[in-house]
């Protein structure tokens, strides 16, 4: 048997046996991802309560209710506010931390670990921590305000509709900024130092160097961070569940949280599934728009 025939036989043997290694993962993905996904599309056209054996087909009634529901409109508004605020604040904070870490000379690993540590905590634990910090009676924030003579500034941060969503946003920035910091830091360390040194020799200031060289060369890292930040903010759940439970009233309900409340709390799985399908389409559309805009920015730079 010549070498070419032997090579063909070996490739055929690999193909025949490779499928047995892929098959378990494929079956797992099909059973736990694909089947529930297609089942959810069907359930979104029903009035199923999640418990009973009977499933009643109601057509587009769930989607009509989504279109006209003030509660859903409020959740959509909160979702947009959270998404825009988190994308801006997380990336600004992460980039600032990355630049700071890039210039630290001593104990680099220590400081990186400190800033990254909140990322390692689950959203549930982080929510409990910030619920205690922001507590009106014994929270650290109000205690500090009392100590420095600003008693009148004390607030029920999570019980006030005007500040509850802001509190969730800022606590989420505290938790997530370290993750994006690592991505920006990797991008900063990939920038050729001779470009920065040449610009400095030519008399460019730090802001000019950042605006004209550093930030444009971070286009790839920015694309990744903005995309991840937007997707994570649109499906924010843990912090809201622990810190406010969607309240006070409906002040902190987002689309993700209302899916849970309606589907499991109010036993309206059909409506909750329809809302989840709408949320999926929203995330998909926003992601595609972001990819197009950010990729075009990368090409221009």
C-alpha positions in Angstrom: 0.0 0.0 0.0 1.5 3.3 -1.1 1.8 6.3 1.2 -1.2 8.2 -0.3 -3.5 5.3 0.2 -2.3 4.8 3.7 -2.9 8.5 4.5 -6.5 8.3 3.1 -7.2 5.2 5.2 -5.9 6.9 8.3 -8.0 10.0 7.7 -11.1 7.8 7.2 -10.3 6.0 10.4 -10.1 9.4 12.2 -13.4 10.5 10.8 -15.2 7.3 11.8 -13.9 7.4 15.4 -14.0 11.2 15.9 -17.8 11.2 15.8 -17.9 9.0 18.9 -16.0 11.7 20.8 -18.2 14.5 19.5 -21.5 12.6 20.1 -21.8 12.9 23.9 -21.3 16.7 23.8 -23.7 16.9 20.8 -26.4 14.9 22.6 -25.9 17.0 25.8 -26.2 20.2 23.8 -29.3 19.0 21.9 -31.2 17.8 25.0 -30.4 20.7 27.3 -30.1 23.6 24.8 -31.7 22.9 21.4 -34.9 21.1 22.6 -35.7 23.7 25.4 -35.1 26.5 22.9 -37.6 25.2 20.3 -40.0 24.2 23.0 -39.9 27.7 24.4 -40.8 29.1 20.9 -43.9 26.9 21.0 -44.8 27.8 24.6 -44.6 31.5 23.9 -47.8 31.0 21.9 -49.7 29.3 24.8 -51.2 30.2 28.1 -49.4 27.4 30.0 -49.0 28.0 33.7 -45.9 25.8 34.1 -47.7 23.2 36.2 -50.8 21.8 34.5 -50.7 19.1 31.9 -52.9 21.0 29.5 -51.4 23.6 27.2 -53.8 26.0 25.4 -52.7 27.6 22.2 -53.6 31.3 22.2 -51.6 32.6 19.2 -50.1 36.0 19.4 -52.0 37.1 22.6 -48.9 37.0 24.7 -47.0 39.3 22.3 -49.9 41.7 22.1 -49.9 41.9 25.9 -46.2 42.6 25.8 -46.7 45.4 23.3 -49.4 47.1 25.4 -48.3 46.3 29.0 -47.1 49.4 31.1 -45.2 47.0 33.3 -43.2 45.6 30.4 -42.6 49.2 29.1 -41.2 50.2 32.5 -39.0 47.1 32.6 -37.8 47.9 29.0 -37.0 51.5 30.1 -35.0 50.2 33.2 -33.2 47.7 31.0 -32.1 50.4 28.6 -31.0 52.6 31.5 -29.0 49.8 33.1 -27.4 48.7 29.8 -26.3 52.2 28.7 -25.1 53.1 32.2 -23.1 49.9 32.7 -21.5 49.9 29.3 -20.3 53.5 29.9 -19.3 53.2 33.5 -17.8 49.7 33.4 -15.6 50.5 30.4 -14.5 53.9 31.8 -13.6 52.4 35.2 -11.9 49.4 33.6 -9.8 51.5 31.2 -8.8 53.8 34.0 -7.8 50.9 36.2 -5.9 49.3 33.3 -3.9 52.4 32.7 -3.2 52.7 36.4 -2.0 49.1 36.6 0.1 49.6 33.5 2.1 52.3 35.2 2.4 50.6 38.6 6.0 49.6 39.3 5.7 47.8 42.6 3.3 45.0 43.7 1.7 44.8 40.3 0.2 41.3 40.9 -1.1 42.3 44.3 -3.0 45.3 43.0 -4.3 43.4 40.0 -5.6 40.7 42.4 -7.3 43.3 44.6 -9.2 44.9 41.7 -10.1 41.5 40.2 -11.3 40.0 43.4 -14.9 41.3 43.2 -15.2 39.5 39.8 -14.7 36.1 41.6 -17.7 36.6 43.8 -21.1 35.4 42.7 -23.8 38.0 42.0 -25.8 36.6 44.9 -23.0 37.2 47.4 -22.2 40.6 46.0 -25.9 41.5 46.3 -26.0 40.5 50.0 -22.8 42.5 50.7 -24.1 45.7 49.1 -27.5 45.2 50.7 -25.7 45.5 54.1 -23.5 48.3 53.0 -26.5 50.4 51.8 -28.8 49.5 54.6 -30.5 52.6 56.0 -30.1 51.7 59.7 -26.7 50.2 60.0 -25.2 50.4 56.5 -21.6 51.6 56.1 -22.6 54.4 53.7 -25.1 56.0 56.1 -22.8 55.5 59.1 -20.0 57.4 57.3 -22.4 60.2 56.4 -23.4 60.5 60.0 -19.7 60.5 61.1 -18.8 63.4 58.9 -21.8 65.5 59.8 -24.0 64.8 56.7 -26.9 63.3 58.6 -29.4 64.9 56.2 -27.8 63.0 53.3 -28.7 59.6 54.7 -31.0 57.7 52.4 -32.8 54.4 52.1 -30.7 53.7 49.1 -32.5 50.5 48.1 -35.9 51.5 49.3 -36.1 54.8 47.5 -37.4 54.5 43.9 -35.1 57.4 42.7 -31.9 55.7 44.0 -32.5 52.0 44.0 -31.6 51.5 40.3 -28.6 53.8 40.6 -27.4 51.7 43.6 -27.6 48.5 41.7 -25.7 50.0 38.7 -22.9 51.3 40.8 -22.5 48.1 42.8 -22.5 46.1 39.5 -19.7 48.4 38.2 -17.7 47.6 41.4 -18.1 43.9 40.7 -17.5 43.8 37.0 -14.9 46.5 36.2 -12.0 44.2 37.2 -12.9 41.7 34.5 -12.8 44.3 31.7 -9.7 45.8 33.3 -7.8 42.6 32.5 -8.8 42.8 28.8 -7.8 46.4 28.5 -4.5 45.7 30.3 -3.7 43.0 27.8 -4.4 45.5 25.0 -2.2 48.2 26.6 0.7 45.8 27.0 0.4 44.9 23.3 1.0 48.5 22.2 4.5 49.1 20.9 6.5 51.2 23.3 8.5 52.9 20.6 5.3 54.6 19.3 4.7 56.1 22.7 8.3 57.1 23.2 8.4 58.7 19.7 5.3 60.7 20.5 6.7 61.8 23.8 10.0 62.9 22.2 8.0 64.9 19.6 6.4 66.9 22.5 3.0 65.2 22.7 1.4 65.4 26.2 -0.1 62.4 28.0 -3.7 63.2 26.9 -2.6 63.7 23.3 -0.8 60.3 23.4 -3.8 58.6 24.9 -6.3 60.2 22.4 -4.2 59.7 19.2 -2.2 56.5 19.9 -3.3 54.5 23.0 -7.1 54.6 22.6 -7.1 53.9 18.8 -4.8 50.9 19.3 -7.2 49.6 21.9 -10.0 49.3 19.4 -10.0 45.4 19.5 -10.1 45.4 23.3 -12.8 48.0 23.3 -15.0 46.0 20.9 -14.7 42.9 23.2 -15.4 44.8 26.4 -18.3 46.8 25.1 -19.9 43.7 23.6 -19.5 41.6 26.8 -20.7 44.5 28.9 -23.8 45.1 26.9 -24.8 41.5 26.8 -24.2 41.0 30.6 -26.1 44.2 31.4 -29.1 43.2 29.3 -29.4 39.9 31.3 -28.6 41.3 34.7 -30.5 39.3 37.3 -28.7 38.2 40.5 -28.1 41.7 42.0 -31.7 42.8 41.4 -33.1 39.6 42.9 -31.0 39.9 46.1 -30.9 43.7 46.6 -34.4 44.9 45.7 -36.5 42.0 44.4 -37.6 44.3 41.5 -38.8 47.0 44.0 -39.6 49.3 45.5 -42.8 48.8 43.5 -41.5 48.1 40.0 -38.7 50.6 40.1 -35.8 48.1 39.4 -37.6 45.5 37.3 -35.8 44.7 34.1 -36.8 42.5 31.3 -34.7 39.6 32.6 -36.2 39.9 36.1 -39.8 40.3 34.9 -39.4 37.0 32.9 -38.5 35.3 36.2 -41.3 37.0 38.2 -44.0 36.4 35.7 -42.9 32.8 34.8 -42.2 31.4 38.2 -43.8 33.9 40.7 -47.1 34.4 38.8 -47.2 31.0 37.1 -47.5 32.4 33.6 -44.9 30.4 31.8 -46.4 31.1 28.4 -46.2 34.9 28.9 -42.8 34.7 30.5 -41.4 32.6 27.6 -42.8 35.0 25.1 -41.1 37.9 27.0 -37.8 35.8 27.1 -38.1 35.4 23.3 -38.5 39.1 22.9 -35.4 39.7 25.1 -33.4 37.2 23.0 -34.3 39.2 19.9 -33.4 42.4 21.6 -30.0 41.1 22.6 -29.4 39.7 19.1 -30.3 42.9 17.4 -28.2 45.1 19.7 -25.2 42.7 19.4 -25.3 42.7 15.6 -25.5 46.6 15.5 -22.6 46.8 18.0 -20.5 44.4 16.1 -21.1 46.3 12.8 -20.3 49.7 14.4 -17.3 48.6 16.4 -15.8 46.5 13.6 -16.1 49.5 11.2 -14.3 51.6 13.8 -11.5 49.0 14.0 -11.1 49.1 10.2 -10.9 52.9 10.2 -8.2 52.9 12.8 
